[in-house]
């Protein structure tokens, strides 16, 4: 087979070639997230709050899907760099098997746990009813998102990110088309939003499967005679579990923040709605960075496997610069036009009163986020996902959540809801410090000791 482009294409061109389709597709995906919430907000503010309180569980599902696929992506790319094609195929087949097992777990949760999860965050009956309906549908039909994400990562592992852009883009566009039909034409409310979501995911998964079979010859999925390989599954989860926990920590943090906002702010459910709107907007700002990361992980992993140290280092440097630029643009957007951003969600006067200062304060913390996310991709690609997990743990549970609790209680005492949002910039400063220290350690112990077989 001819040399894969990840080992020979000029690094800057390769990063753009790999990441640009991912950035475009993830921006489309983020736009869907916002449009989805815009339609839900048209139903009522309580409907938007219902979707917001369902988000932590939904995000946990995505954590398992993306974390597992990160392990598959990194191992498959590394095996391809080592020219071990048989191992790469086994990794791919075991990855699809793990996607199926993950779906079964969340199918059970969707049937039996959705109502209790929503009720644990709010006592408002309408929010509980709508949140339970939304979460049940999303969980029980989650096979679409699990297979979509896994099959897309197999395309990324071989550098075929253009096809990933198509699958994500088509799924998101269909979702946007289905939303008004099911929400308003069929008058299904939040249930319609959930149905639109899972239909888009199922279509995207089918398209991703077709692309893998027809357009991805370096990885061949084998069904006949397939047997799970415990050693490969262990290696996948060695990388994947820290990634899963890293995102899952975010779900725990969001759950805790929802409870803190309801208990210790004057705004209560409206503050939760603002927090949910922030997450949708945040996804749009951060998706270019995550798209960059999805493109850079297989590049770093491939060149690590091929022992091309100079290309690996150059890829990390360039991606960090790009991520920093994206984060500065994101911070400026939140600081300069918060009222416009909240206007997308049919914000009431009360929501604007809480949301405008919140978005400005939280937006300032984005200045630090890009570098942390970019270096986290290097941790994952080099098999050190545990570093990313520790950074996420420190940021969201050790610093952000306790800081939010203390600031919210003090803010309630003095009548200032804005204090709780300062927990974000405080946490980002800690996160940046720990990330840099981990990268210095990784460079000294791993990167510097790679036997270089290429000079750019």
C-alpha positions in Angstrom: 0.0 0.0 0.0 1.2 3.5 -0.7 2.5 5.7 2.2 -0.4 7.3 4.2 -0.5 11.1 3.8 -0.1 11.4 7.6 3.5 10.4 7.3 4.5 12.4 4.3 2.3 15.5 3.7 3.8 18.8 4.9 2.6 19.2 8.5 0.7 22.5 8.3 -1.0 21.4 5.1 -1.8 18.1 6.7 -3.4 19.7 9.8 -5.6 21.8 7.6 -6.4 18.9 5.3 -7.3 16.7 8.2 -8.9 19.3 10.5 -10.8 21.6 8.2 -13.5 19.0 7.2 -13.8 18.1 10.9 -14.1 21.8 11.9 -16.8 22.4 9.3 -18.8 19.3 10.3 -18.6 20.1 14.0 -19.6 23.7 13.4 -22.6 22.3 11.5 -23.2 19.9 14.5 -22.9 22.9 16.9 -25.3 24.9 14.8 -27.8 22.1 15.0 -27.4 22.1 18.8 -28.3 25.8 18.9 -31.1 25.5 16.3 -32.5 22.6 18.2 -32.6 24.6 21.4 -34.0 27.6 19.5 -37.0 25.5 18.4 -37.4 24.1 21.9 -37.3 27.6 23.4 -40.2 28.5 21.1 -42.3 25.9 23.0 -41.6 27.5 26.4 -38.8 28.5 28.7 -39.7 25.4 30.8 -39.2 23.2 27.8 -35.7 24.6 27.3 -35.0 24.0 31.0 -36.2 20.4 30.6 -33.7 19.8 27.8 -31.0 21.5 30.0 -31.5 19.3 33.0 -31.4 16.2 30.6 -28.1 17.3 29.3 -25.8 15.8 31.9 -27.1 12.3 31.2 -27.0 12.9 27.5 -23.5 14.1 27.7 -22.5 11.0 29.7 -23.7 8.9 26.8 -21.6 10.9 24.4 -18.7 10.6 26.8 -18.8 6.8 26.5 -19.2 6.9 22.7 -16.4 9.4 22.1 -14.0 8.1 24.8 -14.2 4.6 23.4 -13.7 5.8 19.9 -10.7 7.9 20.9 -9.0 4.7 22.1 -9.9 3.0 18.8 -8.8 6.0 16.8 -5.4 6.3 18.5 -4.6 2.6 18.4 -5.7 2.1 14.8 -3.7 5.1 13.6 -0.6 3.9 15.6 -0.9 0.4 14.1 -1.2 1.9 10.6 1.9 3.9 11.2 3.7 0.7 12.2 2.4 -1.0 9.0 0.6 -3.6 11.2 -2.6 -3.7 9.1 -4.0 -6.9 10.6 -3.9 -5.4 14.1 -5.6 -2.3 12.9 -8.4 -4.3 11.4 -8.9 -6.2 14.7 -8.9 -2.9 16.6 -11.7 -1.6 14.3 -13.9 -4.6 14.6 -13.5 -4.7 18.4 -14.4 -1.0 18.5 -17.7 -1.5 16.7 -18.5 -4.4 19.1 -17.8 -2.1 22.1 -20.2 0.5 20.5 -23.0 -2.1 20.5 -22.3 -3.0 24.2 -22.4 0.6 25.2 -25.7 1.1 23.5 -27.3 -1.7 25.5 -26.2 -0.1 28.8 -27.8 3.2 27.9 -30.9 1.5 26.5 -31.5 0.1 30.0 -30.9 3.5 31.6 -33.3 5.1 29.2 -36.1 2.7 30.2 -35.6 2.7 34.0 -33.5 5.7 35.0 -34.6 8.8 33.1 -37.4 10.0 35.4 -35.4 9.7 38.6 -32.5 11.5 37.0 -34.6 14.5 36.0 -36.6 14.6 39.3 -33.3 14.7 41.2 -32.6 18.2 39.8 -36.0 20.0 40.0 -39.4 19.6 41.6 -41.3 21.5 38.9 -43.7 18.9 37.5 -43.8 20.2 33.9 -40.0 20.2 33.7 -39.8 16.7 35.1 -42.4 15.4 32.7 -40.8 17.0 29.6 -37.3 16.2 30.6 -38.1 12.6 31.2 -39.8 12.2 27.8 -36.9 13.8 26.0 -34.2 11.8 27.8 -36.0 8.5 27.4 -36.2 8.8 23.7 -32.6 10.0 23.3 -31.3 7.1 25.4 -33.4 4.3 24.1 -32.6 5.1 20.4 -28.9 5.9 21.1 -27.6 3.1 18.8 -27.4 5.8 16.1 -25.0 8.0 18.0 -22.8 5.1 19.2 -22.3 3.7 15.8 -22.0 7.0 14.1 -19.2 8.2 16.4 -17.3 4.9 16.2 -17.5 4.6 12.4 -16.5 8.2 11.9 -13.4 7.7 14.1 -12.4 4.8 11.9 -12.5 7.1 8.9 -10.5 9.7 10.8 -7.9 7.0 11.7 -7.0 6.6 8.1 -7.1 10.4 7.3 -10.5 10.3 5.5 -12.0 13.2 7.5 -13.8 14.5 4.4 -16.2 11.6 4.7 -16.7 12.3 8.4 -17.6 15.9 7.5 -20.3 14.5 5.2 -21.8 12.1 7.7 -21.9 14.7 10.5 -23.1 17.4 8.2 -25.9 15.3 6.7 -27.0 14.1 10.1 -27.1 17.6 11.5 -28.9 19.1 8.5 -31.6 16.4 8.7 -31.9 17.1 12.4 -32.6 20.7 11.7 -35.1 19.9 9.1 -36.9 17.3 11.3 -37.0 19.6 14.3 -39.8 22.0 13.2 -41.7 19.1 11.6 -41.9 17.0 14.8 -42.0 19.9 17.3 -44.6 22.1 15.6 -46.3 20.3 12.7 -46.9 17.1 14.6 -47.2 19.1 17.9 -44.9 16.8 19.8 -42.9 19.5 21.8 -39.7 18.2 23.4 -40.6 14.7 22.3 -40.4 15.9 18.7 -37.0 17.4 19.4 -35.7 14.1 20.7 -37.1 12.1 17.7 -35.5 14.6 15.3 -32.2 14.1 17.1 -32.1 10.3 17.0 -33.3 10.2 13.4 -30.4 12.4 12.3 -28.0 10.2 14.2 -29.3 7.0 12.7 -29.0 8.3 9.1 -25.5 9.5 9.8 -24.5 6.1 11.2 -25.8 4.4 8.1 -23.9 6.7 5.8 -20.7 6.3 7.9 -21.0 2.5 7.6 -21.3 2.8 3.8 -18.2 5.0 3.6 -16.2 2.6 5.7 -17.2 -0.4 3.5 -16.7 1.4 0.2 -14.1 4.1 0.8 -11.8 2.9 3.6 -9.8 0.0 2.4 -7.0 0.3 5.0 -9.5 -0.8 7.7 -11.8 -3.8 7.1 -14.6 -4.6 9.4 -15.1 -8.4 9.9 -18.4 -9.8 11.1 -18.0 -13.4 10.0 -15.8 -15.3 12.5 -15.4 -12.2 14.7 -14.5 -12.9 18.3 -13.9 -10.2 20.9 -10.2 -9.8 21.7 -9.7 -9.1 25.4 -6.1 -7.8 24.9 -7.2 -5.3 22.3 -10.3 -4.2 24.2 -8.1 -3.6 27.3 -5.7 -1.5 25.2 -8.7 0.5 23.8 -10.0 1.2 27.2 -6.5 2.0 28.6 -6.7 5.1 26.3 -10.5 5.4 26.2 -11.5 5.1 29.9 -9.6 8.3 30.9 -11.2 10.0 27.9 -14.6 8.7 29.0 -14.1 9.9 32.6 -12.8 13.2 31.3 -16.1 14.0 29.6 -18.1 12.2 32.3 -16.6 14.6 34.8 -18.2 17.3 32.8 -21.6 15.6 33.2 -21.1 15.4 37.0 -20.1 19.1 37.1 -23.2 20.1 35.0 -25.5 18.1 37.3 -23.9 19.7 40.4 -24.1 23.2 38.8 -27.8 22.7 38.0 -28.5 21.8 41.7 -26.4 24.7 42.9 -28.1 27.2 40.7 -31.6 26.0 41.7 -30.7 26.0 45.5 -28.5 29.1 45.8 -29.4 31.7 43.2 -32.3 34.1 43.1 -32.9 33.1 39.4 -33.3 29.4 40.2 -34.7 27.6 37.1 -34.0 30.6 35.0 -30.4 30.4 36.0 -30.4 26.7 34.9 -31.9 27.8 31.6 -29.1 30.4 31.1 -26.5 27.7 32.0 -28.1 25.4 29.4 -28.1 28.1 26.8 -24.4 28.8 27.6 -23.5 25.1 26.9 -25.2 25.3 23.5 -23.4 28.5 22.6 -20.1 27.2 24.1 -20.3 24.1 21.8 -20.4 26.4 18.8 -17.4 28.4 20.0 -15.4 25.3 21.1 -16.3 23.0 18.2 -13.6 24.4 15.9 -11.0 23.5 18.6 -12.5 20.0 19.0 -12.6 19.6 15.3 -8.9 20.5 15.2 -8.2 18.0 17.9 -10.1 15.2 16.1 -7.8 15.9 13.1 -4.6 16.2 15.1 -5.0 13.0 17.2 -4.4 10.5 14.3 -1.6 12.7 13.0 0.3 12.6 16.2 -0.5 8.9 16.8 0.5 7.9 13.3 3.9 9.8 13.4 4.5 8.5 16.9 4.1 4.9 15.6 6.3 5.8 12.6 8.9 7.3 14.9 8.8 10.7 13.1 9.5 12.9 16.0 10.0 16.2 14.2 6.7 15.9 12.4 5.0 15.0 15.8 6.4 18.1 17.5 5.6 20.4 14.6 2.0 19.1 14.6 1.6 19.9 18.3 3.1 23.4 18.0 0.9 24.4 15.0 -2.3 22.9 16.4 -1.7 24.7 19.7 -1.3 28.1 17.9 -4.5 27.5 16.0 -6.5 26.4 19.1 -5.3 29.5 20.9 -6.5 31.8 18.1 -9.9 30.1 18.1 -10.3 30.5 21.9 -9.5 34.2 21.7 -12.1 34.7 19.0 -14.6 32.8 21.2 -13.8 34.9 24.3 -14.3 38.1 22.3 -17.7 36.9 21.0 -19.1 36.2 24.4 -17.8 39.4 25.9 -19.0 41.7 23.1 -22.4 40.4 22.1 -24.0 38.4 24.9 -27.5 39.9 24.4 -27.5 38.9 20.8 -26.4 35.4 21.6 -29.1 35.0 24.3 -31.7 36.4 21.9 -31.5 33.2 19.9 -33.3 31.5 22.7 -36.2 33.9 23.0 -34.7 35.1 26.2 -37.0 36.8 28.7 -36.0 40.0 30.6 -35.2 37.9 33.6 -33.1 35.5 31.5 -31.2 38.5 29.9 -30.6 40.0 33.4 -28.9 36.8 34.5 -27.4 35.8 31.2 -25.6 38.9 30.0 -23.1 39.2 32.9 -22.9 35.4 33.0 -21.8 35.0 29.4 -19.3 37.9 29.7 -17.6 36.4 32.9 -17.5 32.8 31.6 -16.5 34.0 28.1 -13.3 35.6 29.5 -12.2 32.2 30.7 -12.1 30.9 27.1 -8.8 32.7 26.5 -7.1 29.9 28.4 -9.2 27.0 27.1 -7.7 26.5 23.6 -4.2 25.6 24.8 -5.5 23.2 27.4 -7.7 21.4 24.8 -5.0 21.2 22.2 -2.3 19.8 24.5 -5.0 17.4 25.8 -5.1 15.9 22.3 -1.4 15.2 22.4 -1.9 13.4 25.7 -4.6 11.2 24.2 -2.6 10.5 21.0 0.5 9.5 22.9 -1.5 7.1 25.1 -1.5 9.4 28.2 -5.2 10.1 28.3 -5.0 9.8 32.1 -3.3 13.3 32.1 -6.3 14.8 30.3 -8.6 13.1 32.9 -6.7 14.5 35.8 -6.7 18.0 34.3 -10.5 17.7 33.8 -11.0 16.4 37.3 -9.0 19.2 38.8 -10.8 21.8 36.7 -14.4 20.7 37.0 -14.7 18.9 40.3 -11.8 20.0 42.5 -11.9 23.7 41.6 -14.9 24.8 39.6 -17.8 23.0 41.5 -16.6 23.9 45.0 -15.9 27.5 43.9 -19.3 27.7 42.3 -20.9 26.4 45.5 -19.1 28.9 47.8 -19.6 31.8 45.4 -23.3 31.0 44.9 -24.0 30.8 48.6 -22.1 34.1 49.3 -23.8 35.7 46.3 -27.2 34.7 47.6 -26.3 36.2 51.0 -25.4 39.6 49.5 -28.0 39.4 46.6 -25.5 39.0 43.7 -26.1 36.0 41.4 -23.1 37.1 39.2 -20.5 35.7 41.6 -21.2 32.1 40.8 -19.9 32.5 37.2 -16.4 33.6 38.4 -15.8 29.9 39.2 -15.1 29.4 35.5 -12.1 31.7 35.0 -10.7 30.5 38.4 -10.9 26.9 37.2 -9.4 27.6 33.8 -6.3 29.2 35.4 -5.8 26.1 37.4 -6.4 23.9 34.4 -3.8 25.7 32.2 -1.2 25.5 34.9 -1.6 21.7 35.4 -1.8 21.1 31.6 1.5 22.8 31.0 3.2 20.9 33.8 2.0 17.6 32.4 3.1 18.5 28.9 6.6 19.3 30.2 6.7 15.9 31.9 5.4 14.2 28.7 8.0 15.9 26.6 10.9 14.9 28.8 9.9 11.3 29.3 8.3 10.4 25.9 8.6 12.9 23.1 12.3 13.7 23.5 13.2 10.1 23.6 11.6 9.1 20.3 14.1 7.9 17.7 13.7 10.4 14.9 13.4 8.9 11.4 12.4 12.0 9.6 13.6 15.6 9.3 11.1 18.1 7.9 
